[in-house]
Amino acid sequence: MHKHLLALGAAALLTACGSGDDYSVPPMPPAPAPAPAPADPPQPGSQVPSSAATSASAATAFVRSSAASSSEAAEPLELGEAQLASSDSTEPEEP
């Protein structure tokens, strides 16, 4: 008798647990948007923006942003043959 009750109980448990029809696969996340083209392309062979070669204020802004975003773990900045603009006629900018 106990064997029949045990078999019926196991069958009831298996039947109750097996009806998971409401499972659905979560949707795939959207692909990331491509990075926009830089507004100020770098000088050839470097990571220095072209504007830093034509304007002393742009060169100062580039140096400040590079210094502010650097860390010990960051990759080195590729300078190549890039040159920064300078001016003998303008006053130095205050930090």
Disulfide bonds with the S-S distance in Angstrom:
none
